[in-house]
């Protein structure tokens, strides 16, 4: 989502780092460029004005201008202010209270609300909280069917009662069912419309007046930009959300909308949808999102994804590779397969710092990963362990066996050597890191 804005920020930061000293005029010039990038990225002009004003106030102070590394200090200041706008720190979902705990999801049709309800149920289940899904859309049978299918696919309980003709009666019946089944939480998916209508708001007002929801989450599509802010304002008086869930964060839309949504609503973002799979709902970390926006990567989230994806046997295998003095093509193939299991290639690239992304992105995405896998599988065990023995005749045999060209084999071998050099650098950095044992070619060493 932040690819374009990251690229522009990287260019500005490169100029900043090249300056030994910064004058007040230098700061103003840099902030003017940053202002343009933010506006082009769909950040509301009031948010931009406020952000740039605070950064300038801090940047022209003695702490920055007289710093040994003034460029880095400006970048750090900018990161801190973006983090502050995004909420400062992660806000946990409220799961305490009398059982069953009620979570209400509201939002417009097409925002990803129903899918998010199923994702939230999966998220709760992974944390040892048994959930029950229920839809209060009594007018649209397809909405219930969609949620029922998602519940079945994820192994989560779903409740429906055709005798319930109103959202309130459906929620009351679901609570009774949850208590009978000793369920911990009820996730309520409400009706959605293409735009806010009085009957929709009346239903929500009735629910809010009769029921106590520990969480009232407004689901917003991050790709809609400023329109999402208008939707949020409409729901403010009727629902008074306790937090936001932003969907489609993984798309290629302009990333500035996230800043605008959080800054203008004042509500904390509690969860974000990072993909289409039901497991791809994550806690929102302002500091990590600020790092991703500024091109600093999000290696902590990457490490967490790796930890969740590995069992104990895999950890031992990774440990052996981390401790090896040399990386061979067999190790490289194993790590490529791990990448495929972790998620989309583009999503993982978004979590890497800019300098590392340049090296890793030479793999050219998902299709190239399949070609690389085919080439390595066409090699003999000796060739995988000792790539140096691969001569011209071996390359012709490998290319023929993998359905690729000799040029592609040469390209892979060159990329592998570059990657091995990068791996050695990371290994040296990992020796003093608490994340040294996390695998992924030592990426925890950043």
N, C-alpha and C positions, 0 to 999 in steps of 0.2 A: 504493500500500500504506500510505502514511503520512498519508493525507489527514486522518483524524480526530485523530491525535496532533499533527500539524502545526497544525491549527486551535486546539487547546487550548494548545499551547505559545505560539502567536502571541498569544493573549489574555494569558497570564501575562507574556510578554516586553514587551508594550505597557505593562502596569502598572509593570514594572521600569524601563523607559526614562523614564517620566513622573516618577520620583522623583529629585530633585536630590541627596539624600543617603540613605544606607541605614544603619539601625541594626542591631544584632545581631538584634533582634526582627523587623525587616523581613525579614531573610535567612531566619530560621526560618519565617516565614509563607509566603514564596515557595517555600521548599524543601518545605514540607508540601503545597502545591498541586502541585508538580512530582512529588512522591512518588505522589500519587493518580493523576496522569495516566499515569505509568509502570506502575503496578499495573493500571490499567484497560486498558493497551495490551498486556497479557500478558507483561510483564517479570517474571521470577522475583523473589520478595520478597527473597531474599538478594542478588541483583544490585542491586536498588533500594536496599537498606540500605547496601551498600558504596559505590555511586555517590553517593548523597546525603550520606553521611558524609564522603567525600573533598571534595565540592564545598563543604560547610559549613566544613570545616577550612581550605580556601583562601579562602573568601568572607568569613569573619569576620576575616581578617588585615588588617593595615594597608594592604597593597597594594590591596585592593578597597575597604574602607570609607572610606579617605581619598583614593580616586581621584577625578579630575575627573568621570569618567563611571562611577560605581559599578555602575549597572544593566548597562551594556555589558560591564563586567569580569566580572560574575556570569555573563552569557550566554556570554562567551568561555571562562570556566572550565568551565562545563557542557559546552560543545562539545568542549573538550580532553579532558575525562574520558570522554565518550562515544566519542570517537575512540580513546582509549587502550583502552577495553573492546573495541572492534571490531578491535584489532590494531595501531593506530598508523600503519602504513604498508602500502602494497600489497606483497603477496608474489608474486613471479613464479613461474610454473610451471617446474619443472625439466625442461629439454629436452636437457640434456647427458648424455653417456655413450656407451657402445658402441652402435652402430646394429644393429638398430632399438631405439630407446628405448621402454620399455613403460610404458603408463599404464593403471592398473586402476581401474574404476569399480564401487563397491559401493553397495547401498542396498535399501530395500524396494520391492516392486512398487507402482506408482502414484506414486512419488516423482519421476518424470520422468527416470529413469536412462538408459533406452534413447535417448530424444530427446537427452539431454545428451551421450551418447556421440557421436551424429552431430554435434551442435553443436561439441563439442570437436575433432572431425576437421576441420570447416570452419574453426574458429578457428586450428588449426595450419596448414592449407593456406594461409590468408591471410598467414601469417607465413613462407612459403617452406619449410615442413616438410611433406613428402609423408606422408600418413597411410594406414593400413590399418585398417579396422574389422573386428572379429570378435566373435561372440557365443559365450559358453561355456554357454549354457542348452541343454543337450542333451536336456532333457525336454519343453520347450515349443516346438514348431515355429513357432508364431505369433510368438514373440519374435525368432527369426532372420529371419523374413519381414519384420517391422516394420523391423528394422535394415537389411536389404537394400534395402528401398524407400527409406528415408531416405538411404542411401548413394548410391543411383541418382539420386535427386532433387537431391542436392548435388554430384554429380560426384566422389564419393570412392570409392576402391577398397574392396571388401568381400570377405572370405574366409570360405569354409565348406567343410567336408570331412565328408561323411556317415559316413565310416569311423571318425571320432574319437568315441569313446563317453564320454570323460570331459573335464571342463574342462581338465585339465592337458595331455592329448594334443592338444586343440584349440589351446591356446596355443603348444605346441611346433611344431605344424604351421604355424601362422600366422607364427611367427618365420622358419621356413625359407622360406615363400612371400615374406615381406617382404624377406629377403636376396636372393632370386632376382630380385625386381623392383626392388632398390635403394631400398626404401622406408625413410624416416627414423624413423617412429614407428608403433607398433601400439597402438590404443585398444581395450582389452578390456572388453566389457560382460558383466557376470556375471549369473547367475540372480537373480531377485527373488522374494520371497514376500510375502504379505499381512502376515505377522508373522515374526519371527526363528525359524527352525527349526534343529534340530541338524544335519540333513543339509546345509543351506545353509552353515552355519558350518564343517562338516567339509570341504566342497569348497574354501572359502576358505582354510582352514588348510593343505590340501594344496598349493594354488597358492602360498601365501606361503612354504611350506617349500622349494619346488623352484625358484621363480623370483624374480628381483630386479626389482622394479618401481620405476622412478624416482619415480613418483607413485602413491599409493594414495588415491584421492579418494572420500570418502563423500558421496553425493548425498542431500540432505535437502530435503523440502518445507517451505518457510518458513511455509506456511499452517497447519501442524499444531501450531504453538506448542510448549508444553512437552513434547508427545509426541515431538517431534523430538529433544529432549535425551535422553529415555529410549532412543530408538533408537540415538543416538550412543554412549551408554554401553555398550550391548550389543555394538557392533562394536569397542569399544576394545581389548579383550584379544585378539581374533581377527585383526584387520587392522592395528591401530595406524595409522590414517590419517595421511597427511602433510598433508592439508588437506581443506577442505569445498567443496562446490559447492551453493549454495542456489538452488532453483528457485522459480518463481512469485512472485518479488519484485514483479512488476508488478500483482499482484492487490490487492483491497481488504481483505485480511485485516489484523488488528491488527499493526502493524509492530514492536512490542516483542519479538516472538519472535526476531527476528534478534539483538538484544542478548543475550537469554538463551542462545541456541544458542552464540554465540561465547564469551561469558563463562564458561559452565559446562563447555564441552568443552576450552577452551584451545587448540583447533586453529585455524589461520588460515583464513579464507575466501579462497580463491584466485580463484574465478570465480562469477558470478551469472547466472542466466537471467532475462532482462528481457522475455520475450515468447515467442510460439509459433514464430516464424520461426527457421530454422536459423542465421541470422546474428546472432540476439539472445542471444549469450553474451558477457559482458564481464568484464574484470579487476575485482576488487573493490578499491575505494579507500576505506579507512576514513574519511578526512577528508571525502570527498565524501558518503558515506552519512550521516555525522554532520550535515553541512550540510542534507541533505534531510530528515532526521528533525526538525531544529529549524526547518524552514521557510525556510532560507537559500538553497534551490535548489541546482542542480548544473550551473552554466553551463559548467564545463570539459568535462564529458561531453557536453553539448549541442553545444559547439563542435567536439569530436572527431567527433560524428555528422555534423555539417554538412560537415566537411572530407572525410570518407570518401564522402559522397554527391555531392560536386561534382567535375566534371572541370575542365580548364583553361579551356574556353570559358565554363562557368557562372561560374567565379571572376571572369572579366573582366566579365561582365554584372553580377554582384553589385557589383564595384568601381565600375562606373558609377553604380549606384543609391546606393551608400554616399556617393559624392562629390556627388550631386545636392543642390541646396538645398531642393527640394520633392519630396515623395513623392506620386505620383499613383495613381489606381486601377489602372492597368495594372501598375505596380510591385507594388501590393498583391496583385493576382491572381497574379502570378508567385511571390510569396513564399508565398501560400496553397497553390499547387501544390507548392512545395518542402516545406511542412509535411506534406502528404499523403504524400510520398515518404519522409520521414524516419522515420515510424512513427505509432503511434496518437496522437491528440490528447491523451488523458489522460496518456500517458507523457511527452510533451513538456512538458505543464503541470507535471508533477512535478519537472522540472528547473529551473523558473523560480523566482526569489526571490518571496516572498509579495507584495511591493508591485507587482511587474510582473504577477504572475499575476492580480491583481484586474482589471487593464485588459485583458489578453489573453483571459481566460476569458469575457469578454462575448460571444465568438464562439459560446459554447454547444455546443462539441463538433463531432463529425464531420458530423452531419446539417446543422448550420447552415453548415458550410464549403461543402457542396454548393449550398445555397441562395444563398450569397454569390457563388459562382462563376457560377451561372446568371444572377444579377442583373447582375453586371459584364459578362458576355458579351453581354447584351442591350443594352448601351450602345454608342453610336457612339464612334469613336476620340477625337473632340473631348470628349465627355462623360467619358471615362476620364482624359484629360489635364487637363481643366478642370472638375472636379465642380461648381464654382460656377455653371455655366450650366444645371444641371438644375433646371427649374422644374416647376410642377404638371402641365402637359400632358406633359412629358417623363417624369415619374415614372409617369404612367398608362400611357404606351407601354412603358416598361421593365418595369413590373409585369406587364403583359399578355404581353409577350414571354418573360418568365422564369417565368410561372406562379405568381407570388407576388402579394402585396397591396402597395398603396401604402405602408401602414404599415411593411411589411418593408423596402421601399426606403428610407424615411425612417430606419429604425433602422440600416440599413447605413451610410448617409451620416453619421449621427451617430457611429457606432462608428469609422468611418474617420477622422473629424476627431480623435476622442480618440486613435486610434492614431498619427496623424500628429504630434500633440503629444508623445506618448511617444517616438516615433522621433527627434524633434528633441532631446529631453532626452538620449537615449542617444547621439546624434551628438556633443553637447557633451562628454559623459563619455568618448566613445571617442577623442577627439583625443590624449589622453595615455596611452591603453592600448595595450599590445603586441598585443592581440587585435583592433585596430581593423578589420583587413581581412578578418574572418571572415564577414561577411555576416549573413544572417538579420535584416534590418532593423537592422544594427549591434548585435545582441545581444551580440557579443563585447566591447562596451565596458563590461560590468558589472565 
